[in-house]
């Protein structure tokens, strides 16, 4: 039985879940901006205690690898790496936008094809990260930075009906509404480590492990000094 720890620190929220054979068995987290470095390790050890496990029982640790907050991504990955070294277990990197799409499908089983899922995260001013997936999970557009003032949103009319969600969704909707695109805006979706369970199990079974020494977050663009 594969036992996995799932870590997400890509946004202001942070969470840790434990999964066995793709089923979530424990979860911890916060939904407001917190010091991830001060909380994530504690969540891990609280989960181990609750499940009466020690670290050597963990087969792999999956982390939400980006895009997202530069600081948050670094904290999540460095925590995962440290635990993997200590417990001699595998590391799995999962794209944050794929996790969001999987989580949205999980929370909304009533959504059927045809349709498109558009997870959106805030980036810099007048910019977001976005990706496009079919409702069956097929990738249409990989995650990328979208310059709100420069993007030709008329091309997005091909993706209807469109479900737009995530903390940056409100920035995109203002550009889409004038185009008469059939769109559903969901401002309630919150990224959570538990949404990684299915993807992490698939990655584990297929041996999609990251190089522990060289793995880096998926920043999508160069890091810089300043407010994120």
HURA-V439806 format. One record per residue. PHI is phi in radians with two decimals (* if undefined). OMEGA is omega in degrees with one decimal (999 if undefined). Layout:
[[PHI;OMEGA] [PHI;OMEGA]]
This chain:
[[*;-179.6] [-1.41;175.1] [-1.89;-175.9] [-2.16;168.3] [-1.83;-177.8] [-2.04;-176.0] [-2.20;174.7] [-2.25;175.2] [-2.41;-173.2] [-1.33;-178.9] [-2.24;178.1] [-1.12;175.1] [-1.37;177.3] [-2.51;-177.5] [-2.73;175.8] [-2.38;175.5] [-2.24;174.6] [-2.03;-178.6] [-2.30;174.3] [-2.22;-177.7] [0.93;177.0] [1.43;-178.9] [-1.90;-179.1] [-1.27;-177.4] [-2.03;176.7] [-2.87;179.7] [-2.55;177.6] [-2.51;177.0] [3.01;175.6] [-2.32;-176.3] [-1.87;178.7] [-1.87;-179.9] [-1.03;-179.2] [-2.39;173.6] [-1.46;-175.9] [-0.97;-176.3] [-1.06;-178.3] [-1.47;-172.8] [-1.94;-169.2] [-1.08;179.6] [-1.07;178.2] [-1.11;177.2] [-1.04;179.9] [-1.04;-176.2] [-1.28;173.2] [-1.14;178.4] [-1.15;177.8] [-1.04;179.6] [-1.15;-178.5] [-1.09;-177.6] [-1.57;179.7] [0.99;179.0] [-2.14;166.7] [-1.99;-173.2] [-1.02;-177.8] [-1.22;177.2] [-1.47;-177.9] [-1.49;-178.4] [-1.52;-179.4] [-2.81;175.0] [-2.12;178.3] [-1.84;-178.1] [-2.28;173.0] [-1.23;-164.9] [-1.75;176.2] [2.06;9.3] [-1.30;180.0] [2.77;178.3] [-1.08;-179.6] [-0.99;-178.4] [-1.11;-179.7] [-1.05;-179.9] [-1.09;179.6] [-1.14;179.9] [-1.12;-178.8] [-1.07;-177.2] [-1.24;179.8] [-1.14;176.1] [-1.11;179.7] [-1.08;179.6] [-1.07;-178.8] [-1.05;179.3] [-1.20;178.8] [-1.11;176.5] [-1.10;-176.4] [-1.18;-173.6] [-1.83;179.3] [0.99;178.4] [-2.10;-174.0] [-1.46;177.4] [-2.01;178.1] [-2.15;174.9] [-1.82;179.6] [-2.14;178.2] [-1.09;-175.6] [-1.03;-178.1] [-1.15;176.7] [-1.16;177.0] [-1.10;179.6] [-1.07;179.3] [-1.11;178.5] [-1.12;179.5] [-1.14;-179.9] [-1.16;176.6] [-1.10;-179.9] [-1.12;-177.4] [-1.39;-176.9] [-2.25;-179.2] [-1.15;-179.5] [-1.31;-179.8] [-1.34;-179.4] [-2.16;175.3] [-1.25;-8.3] [-1.40;179.2] [3.06;-175.9] [-2.38;178.5] [-1.82;-177.6] [-2.19;174.3] [-1.28;-176.9] [-2.37;175.1] [-2.18;176.9] [-1.17;171.8] [-2.19;176.5] [-1.34;177.8] [-1.03;-179.7] [1.09;178.5] [-2.59;174.3] [-2.39;165.5] [-1.76;179.0] [-2.58;175.0] [-2.56;179.8] [-2.28;178.2] [-2.29;167.6] [-1.25;-179.1] [-1.18;174.9] [-1.57;178.5] [1.72;179.5] [-1.14;179.6] [-1.35;175.6] [-1.78;174.7] [-2.31;177.5] [-1.18;-180.0] [-0.99;179.7] [-2.73;172.4] [-1.27;178.4] [-2.04;175.8] [-1.40;-171.3] [-1.12;-178.7] [-1.44;-175.2] [-1.94;-176.0] [-1.16;173.3] [-1.53;-174.8] [-1.25;178.6] [-1.10;178.9] [-1.22;-179.9] [-1.28;179.5] [-1.14;177.2] [-1.26;-174.0] [-1.85;-179.6] [-2.30;-8.1] [-1.22;-174.4] [-2.07;177.0] [-1.92;-175.8] [-1.86;-175.0] [-2.63;-178.5] [1.99;-172.5] [-1.20;177.3] [-1.85;-174.3] [-1.08;-177.3] [-1.16;178.0] [-1.23;-176.8] [-1.43;-172.7] [-1.05;179.8] [-1.11;179.0] [-1.45;-175.8] [-1.55;-174.6] [-1.00;178.6] [-1.12;-176.9] [-1.58;-178.5] [1.05;176.6] [-1.35;176.3] [-1.31;-171.7] [-2.36;174.1] [-1.97;179.0] [-1.68;178.7] [-2.10;179.7] [-1.58;-176.2] [-1.69;-175.7] [-1.12;177.0] [-2.20;176.6] [-1.01;-179.3] [-2.57;-179.0] [-1.00;-179.3] [-1.06;-180.0] [-1.26;-178.9] [-1.51;-167.0] [-0.97;-177.6] [-1.13;179.5] [-1.10;-179.5] [-1.15;178.4] [-1.11;177.9] [-1.08;179.9] [-1.10;179.9] [-1.12;-177.8] [-1.13;-178.9] [-1.64;176.1] [1.24;-179.5] [-1.54;-176.5] [-1.82;179.3] [-1.54;174.7] [-1.27;-173.4] [-1.09;-176.9] [-1.36;-170.2] [-1.95;-178.1] [-1.07;178.0] [-2.34;176.9] [-1.12;175.7] [-1.56;-177.1] [-1.22;-177.3] [1.31;176.8] [-2.75;-176.4] [-1.04;174.3] [-1.27;-179.4] [-2.63;179.2] [-1.63;-179.8] [2.61;-179.0] [-1.28;-178.6] [-1.47;999]]
